Amino acid sequence: MPTIEIEVSDRIARHLASVRLMSYMVFPDNLDLRTASEVTSRTKLADWYSGVFAEEKKKAQTRVLSGVEFKSAEERARALADPSAWVRDKFFNDFLKPLGGVIALTDSPSADALMQEWTRRWFGIVYTGKLVCLIFSINEHHPQFGASLNKAIYVLRETEGKDQERNAGLRQFRFPSVHESSLKEAWRQFKPVAHLCAAYVTTESHYYEDELSRDFMEYWLKPPAIYQDDVFGTFCRVARSVEQFVTTFRSHGQRQALIPKDEIYSLPEKIFEPKASPLSARKLTDDEMAALKTYRAPKQFV
């Protein structure tokens, strides 16, 4: 699978990169929906950036435009005559042109339809992230148990799967309960972006810890944490560490890596510092450790 091409040179580039990473994570199996998601999010970003500029005083707007290299004197005159309109047009053109421009937007599903599909996929994204984080943790902190997908599924089933309050909450939003079948289906669908799912779970649970502890809907109305400047870098470092792990780790008796390199949407190496060290996995909770100790190998492997 191809590398996810992103740039991180400045704040706007990082926002566009966040949009692309989220679109890949949510729609790894559908190019049309992935493109539609990115187009819709880029439109929202263009609207937000141009709105912020429009609220600036005329003097500040002129100062910003003085640093712009215009293609012609005519374009410069148009920009100075109506800075807000010119900047709005430029943002929309720059953000949408790489994906087909306004035509791509008109051909896309509505924002509401995309949000409904994103909501429907949330369970698979989150639990794929939890599965891969568990495998990572078992391998790093408890290698004597032999990390595997089966063990991670078992641990989640024995911990969150037996949490009646949690499962009732999931059913309230029409998500499946935490069962072996739902976890296997999540892994099957989101395996190519498991590293992004892991980064999503890690950053969301930390950044929105208070909201998640109070009310799911309070959390759900918030934008993904990756859009915050201080979270984007962490998201990418977690994703990279997990990607390096899953593409090299082999469970006992397996010839292939947990996720072969040609089956994962990789992050580009150019966005990281040359000597950036991989991040460590979290330690297992007491409940997870207790469940792991009771695991018995199934007759058939995933």
BELGIGI-V269147 format. One record per residue. N is the residue number from 1. RES is the residue in one letter. PSI is psi in whole degrees, -180 to 180 (NA if undefined). NEAR is the number of other C-alpha atoms within 8 Angstrom. D_CENTER is the distance of its C-alpha to the mean C-alpha in Angstrom with 1 decimal. Layout:
((N;RES;PSI;NEAR;D_CENTER) (N;RES;PSI;NEAR;D_CENTER))
This chain:
((1;M;152;8;17.2) (2;P;162;5;16.7) (3;T;144;8;14.9) (4;I;110;9;12.0) (5;E;117;6;14.3) (6;I;158;9;13.3) (7;E;148;8;15.7) (8;V;26;9;15.5) (9;S;-26;6;19.2) (10;D;-180;6;19.3) (11;R;-43;8;17.6) (12;I;-43;6;17.4) (13;A;-40;11;16.0) (14;R;-37;12;13.2) (15;H;-43;9;12.5) (16;L;-36;10;12.6) (17;A;-41;11;10.4) (18;S;-44;11;7.6) (19;V;-44;11;8.5) (20;R;-43;10;8.7) (21;L;-42;10;5.4) (22;M;-39;8;4.1) (23;S;-40;13;7.5) (24;Y;-42;10;7.4) (25;M;-43;12;5.0) (26;V;-35;11;7.3) (27;F;59;10;10.3) (28;P;-19;13;10.9) (29;D;4;5;14.4) (30;N;102;7;15.5) (31;L;-40;8;16.0) (32;D;-46;6;17.7) (33;L;-35;10;15.1) (34;R;-46;13;12.3) (35;T;-43;10;14.9) (36;A;-40;12;15.9) (37;S;-45;10;12.6) (38;E;-41;11;12.4) (39;V;-46;13;16.1) (40;T;-43;11;15.9) (41;S;-38;9;13.4) (42;R;-36;12;15.5) (43;T;-44;11;18.5) (44;K;-40;8;17.5) (45;L;-44;8;16.8) (46;A;-41;12;20.2) (47;D;-41;11;21.9) (48;W;-48;8;20.7) (49;Y;-44;9;21.7) (50;S;-32;12;25.0) (51;G;-41;9;25.7) (52;V;-43;8;25.4) (53;F;-40;10;27.8) (54;A;-26;9;30.2) (55;E;-12;6;30.7) (56;E;154;8;32.0) (57;K;156;7;35.7) (58;K;-37;6;37.5) (59;K;-42;6;38.5) (60;A;-38;8;34.9) (61;Q;-43;11;33.8) (62;T;-37;10;36.7) (63;R;-40;8;35.9) (64;V;-45;8;32.3) (65;L;-25;10;33.9) (66;S;-19;6;36.5) (67;G;4;6;33.9) (68;V;137;6;32.8) (69;E;104;4;34.4) (70;F;151;7;35.6) (71;K;-25;6;36.6) (72;S;166;6;40.0) (73;A;-33;7;42.2) (74;E;-42;6;41.8) (75;E;-40;9;38.1) (76;R;-40;10;38.6) (77;A;-41;8;41.2) (78;R;-41;10;38.9) (79;A;-44;12;36.2) (80;L;-28;9;38.8) (81;A;-37;6;40.3) (82;D;79;8;37.2) (83;P;-43;13;34.4) (84;S;-45;9;32.0) (85;A;-42;8;32.4) (86;W;-44;10;32.2) (87;V;-40;11;29.0) (88;R;-47;12;27.4) (89;D;-39;8;28.5) (90;K;-44;8;27.2) (91;F;-47;12;23.7) (92;F;-39;12;23.5) (93;N;-48;9;25.1) (94;D;-38;8;23.0) (95;F;-34;10;19.6) (96;L;-26;14;20.6) (97;K;-42;10;23.1) (98;P;-19;7;20.9) (99;L;17;8;19.6) (100;G;4;8;23.1) (101;G;-157;10;23.9) (102;V;-31;8;25.1) (103;I;-40;7;26.0) (104;A;-36;12;22.4) (105;L;-43;10;21.8) (106;T;-26;6;24.9) (107;D;-6;6;24.0) (108;S;155;10;20.6) (109;P;161;7;20.3) (110;S;159;6;20.6) (111;A;-37;7;17.9) (112;D;-42;6;19.1) (113;A;-40;8;18.9) (114;L;-39;11;15.3) (115;M;-38;8;14.5) (116;Q;-40;8;16.7) (117;E;-39;8;15.0) (118;W;-43;9;11.5) (119;T;-43;7;13.5) (120;R;-31;8;15.2) (121;R;-6;9;12.2) (122;W;-44;9;10.9) (123;F;-48;10;13.3) (124;G;-38;13;12.4) (125;I;-51;14;8.7) (126;V;-44;12;10.0) (127;Y;-22;11;13.0) (128;T;-42;16;11.8) (129;G;-42;16;10.0) (130;K;-39;11;13.3) (131;L;-49;12;15.4) (132;V;-32;14;14.2) (133;C;-38;12;14.5) (134;L;-45;10;17.9) (135;I;-44;13;19.0) (136;F;-46;12;18.2) (137;S;-45;13;20.1) (138;I;-43;13;23.0) (139;N;-39;11;23.5) (140;E;-42;9;23.5) (141;H;-21;7;25.5) (142;H;57;9;27.5) (143;P;-20;9;28.0) (144;Q;-20;4;31.4) (145;F;-16;7;29.7) (146;G;93;10;28.1) (147;A;146;12;24.3) (148;S;164;9;23.3) (149;L;-40;10;21.0) (150;N;-42;9;24.1) (151;K;-41;11;24.5) (152;A;-42;13;20.9) (153;I;-44;12;21.4) (154;Y;-45;12;24.8) (155;V;-44;12;23.8) (156;L;-40;12;21.2) (157;R;-39;12;23.9) (158;E;-16;9;26.5) (159;T;-77;11;24.7) (160;E;-32;10;22.2) (161;G;-25;12;24.0) (162;K;6;7;27.3) (163;D;98;8;26.0) (164;Q;-38;7;27.8) (165;E;-42;6;26.5) (166;R;-47;8;22.8) (167;N;-34;13;23.5) (168;A;-39;9;25.6) (169;G;-40;8;22.7) (170;L;-44;11;20.5) (171;R;-30;10;23.4) (172;Q;-35;7;23.9) (173;F;18;6;20.7) (174;R;27;6;21.6) (175;F;153;9;19.1) (176;P;159;9;20.7) (177;S;167;10;22.2) (178;V;91;11;21.1) (179;H;167;8;23.5) (180;E;-43;9;23.7) (181;S;-41;6;23.4) (182;S;-34;10;20.3) (183;L;-40;13;18.5) (184;K;-38;9;19.9) (185;E;-40;9;18.7) (186;A;-46;14;15.1) (187;W;-41;12;15.3) (188;R;-42;7;17.1) (189;Q;-38;10;14.6) (190;F;9;14;11.3) (191;K;-42;11;13.1) (192;P;-16;10;12.2) (193;V;29;12;8.5) (194;A;-35;14;9.6) (195;H;-37;13;8.8) (196;L;-39;12;5.0) (197;C;-41;15;5.9) (198;A;-43;17;8.3) (199;A;-38;13;6.7) (200;Y;-50;12;5.0) (201;V;-43;11;8.6) (202;T;-49;10;10.3) (203;T;-38;13;9.5) (204;E;-46;11;9.7) (205;S;-29;9;12.9) (206;H;-50;7;14.4) (207;Y;-36;7;13.9) (208;Y;32;10;14.8) (209;E;-45;9;17.2) (210;D;-46;6;20.2) (211;E;-42;10;18.8) (212;L;-33;11;17.6) (213;S;-21;7;21.1) (214;R;-55;7;22.9) (215;D;128;8;21.4) (216;F;-41;9;18.4) (217;M;-34;6;19.1) (218;E;-42;10;19.4) (219;Y;-43;10;15.8) (220;W;-25;7;14.6) (221;L;-8;6;16.1) (222;K;152;6;14.2) (223;P;154;6;11.5) (224;P;142;6;8.0) (225;A;-28;11;9.2) (226;I;-24;11;7.4) (227;Y;-13;10;10.0) (228;Q;136;7;12.7) (229;D;-36;8;14.5) (230;D;-2;6;15.1) (231;V;-29;11;11.6) (232;F;-48;13;10.0) (233;G;-41;8;12.3) (234;T;-44;9;11.7) (235;F;-49;14;8.0) (236;C;-39;9;9.3) (237;R;-40;10;12.3) (238;V;-47;14;10.9) (239;A;-42;12;8.9) (240;R;-42;11;12.3) (241;S;-43;11;14.4) (242;V;-39;13;13.0) (243;E;-45;11;13.3) (244;Q;-36;8;16.8) (245;F;-54;9;17.6) (246;V;-24;11;16.8) (247;T;-3;11;18.4) (248;T;-22;10;21.5) (249;F;135;8;22.0) (250;R;126;10;24.6) (251;S;159;10;25.7) (252;H;126;6;29.4) (253;G;-2;5;31.2) (254;Q;137;7;28.3) (255;R;-33;5;28.9) (256;Q;157;7;25.3) (257;A;160;12;22.3) (258;L;-45;10;19.9) (259;I;107;12;17.7) (260;P;152;11;19.9) (261;K;-28;8;18.8) (262;D;7;5;19.6) (263;E;17;8;17.3) (264;I;144;11;13.9) (265;Y;102;10;11.9) (266;S;155;10;12.8) (267;L;145;8;11.8) (268;P;134;9;15.1) (269;E;-26;5;17.4) (270;K;-18;5;18.8) (271;I;-4;7;16.2) (272;F;154;6;17.3) (273;E;143;6;20.7) (274;P;-36;4;23.1) (275;K;24;4;23.9) (276;A;127;6;20.6) (277;S;146;4;20.9) (278;P;150;8;18.4) (279;L;155;7;17.4) (280;S;156;6;19.2) (281;A;154;8;18.1) (282;R;162;6;19.0) (283;K;153;6;22.3) (284;L;149;10;22.9) (285;T;169;6;24.2) (286;D;-41;6;27.9) (287;D;-41;8;27.1) (288;E;-40;11;24.8) (289;M;-42;9;27.5) (290;A;-40;8;30.2) (291;A;-42;12;28.5) (292;L;-37;10;27.9) (293;K;-19;6;31.6) (294;T;2;6;32.6) (295;Y;139;9;30.7) (296;R;134;4;32.9) (297;A;136;5;31.9) (298;P;169;5;31.9) (299;K;-31;4;34.2) (300;Q;142;4;31.5) (301;F;153;5;28.3) (302;V;NA;4;24.9))
